[in-house]
Amino acid sequence: VLADLEKMQPNMRAAEHFNDVQRRYKSSDKATQDAKNLSKQASDEFNEVVQMRRSTFMKAFDAASKNVDDIYKLLTKSPLHPTGGTAYLTLENQEEPYNGGVKFCAMPPGKRFLDMDQLSGGERTIAALALLFAIHTHNPAPFYVMDEIDAALDNVNVQKVANFIARKSGRDVQFIVISLKDLFYSHAEGLVGIFRDMKLS
């Protein structure tokens, strides 16, 4: 009976122990809440960066996509094909476009759709120039340096590219083009010739 009575005696330090446990619980709860707040803040900042990244990418893509067809038409139209060819851009990943590829398709006038690697060297050059100029409509460069872009072009296409560049040149942009074809550099505002000095000492 005495043993049972001793077991029934209250623990006088229980209240102190309870207060200590309660303090530790409040401290742990505050740390948990602080961690949740920091996690939410990090998540919000991450989502903001993702949105900004997507917005920045899509502004550049939309500008290039909007202009590439018009520029390609200008570079490919002729009396025989007054409307020129067709070019467009598509995204492989619509949700996260910067994590996927951008597919560029160009269809020269009078031809069916072909993959880029099936086009001739001249056709690929025209398509690449159209894409380059379309990309730069979003954030134009003050000058271009182009090395023998006319190497794979026939005279008709050399004339088209030269005319296009001549129209683009002006106060805000300058083109520096290395060319071996007089048909191209005859349109230049200035010429710089480089040659080997053949004088014998």
Order of alpha helices (4+ residues) and beta strands (2+ residues): alpha-alpha-beta-beta-alpha-beta-alpha-beta-alpha
